[in-house]
Amino acid sequence: MEHTVEWIPVARMVDGSELAFTIHTFRGGEGPVVGMSAAIHGDETIGPEALRRLGALLEQPDRELRGTVRMIPVANPLAYEANTRNTPADHVNLNRVFPGDPDGWLTEQLAAKIAQHFLTGLDAYVDLHAGGAYPVVDYVYLTSTPPLSRAFGSRLLYRPKEPYPGTTATVADERGIPTVTVELGGGLYQEEEYARRNLDGLLNVLRSVGVLAEQPRPAPEQILMHDMAILRPHHGGILVPEVRVSDLAREVPGGTVLGRIYSPYTFELLETITAPFERSLLVLLRDNLAPIQPGAYMYMLGDASTAEILPAEAQ
Ligand SMILES: [Zn+2]
């Protein structure tokens, strides 16, 4: 197995530094080429650590690699440095501008380099996301290739009615690359557990495409959601949570209080946030006493009544 790290230059910054990102290539024997990326949103910081751990495992001398793994651990270095979702230099969301524009905004130039150097020649692609600086999340998109999405092993899966335009996943899909988008972890909640779960899911995807020789672990019983609500506050203030990180992927009855927003100035209750569906699955939440901006990601809930149960795969 051969491991190389390539720096891809993007642009010279105003402070004289060079914006560049790395692509790791772990090249083993004949077999599929699997791409993995993380930190397309810079505040989703668990993915780079999961890829670092995977890289260390792939380098173990007794590990047989039947194919190639290519990784971009930090797809948006400027946003990662600033711990922000969007690129600070132009405020653009990298995951809405793929396949990019070599003559566009800085973020579009970055996307164009990623699309050119990475989103090509892949036989499978996994993109790691998380909840961001405050929220924590737990689900996997099921789009082009259900068995690959199931192999990651998360309890909740989501099939959106329309793909998000401008994402790496949409471009990969258009290029015929089977794609899995993971949303797992976030905030600074149980980082060790979420790093391990991300790593565990990636390993099982590699087994299921045959890059790792071991038999893949069969998918457990999973819930495939078709309808999701994103709750964003209408008022900023202190969010006092009523559901905890341990409640993720659980079902709560409609009307369950998820959190309350209070004014830190007048102490009045500004907003009470409740579960919208008669049977609501907790997909994303915040579990800290922290200020929240109006319009920020606060809760995501799946509708359990329109969801399908996918039975566990045979052993
Ligand atoms: Zn993201």
Residues whose N, C-alpha, C, O or C-beta is under 5 A from the ligand:
A	BS01	ZN	H41 E44 H129 A130
